[in-house]
Amino acid sequence: MAKLIYLLWAPEGQTKSKIRETLLNDVQAKLYDSGVMKLTMYIDDEFSEVKSSAPKMYPGPELSAELAMWVDDVERHREIEQILEP
């Protein structure tokens, strides 16, 4: 088994609610259908009022989500990355 972790940034102009909706209603099912055994999603959504205490070390947009998943073979990353493409 292998654990894969992905950091995601939303496409420009996409709202936090749309990101949350897409991840929970579309991407999650596709990941499980592709063979992901366990999945944890940390999503920055419109309900969050807590500012990160971590310093922002890069000039780009803020992180939209972190996905951690367990798969039977690390080579599944290709299929997973196709699912995660915007």
C-alpha positions, 0 to 999 in steps of 0.5 A: 500500500502507498499513501499519496498526498496532493495539494490543490489550487483552484482554477482562477475565478472558481469560488470556494463553494464550487471547489467544495462541491466539486471535490465532495460531489464529483471527485470523491466518487471518482477516486473511490471508483478508481481504487482509492481505499482511504481518502481524507480531504482538507478543503478551504471552504467558504465557512472557514473563518480561521486564518492560517497561522503559517506564514505564506512562503510563496507569492501565488494563490492560497491552497484550496485543498489537501487530499491524502489517500491510500492506494494499493500501488503507487503507479495508480498516481497517473489515473488519480492525477487525471481525475484531479485535473481541472 
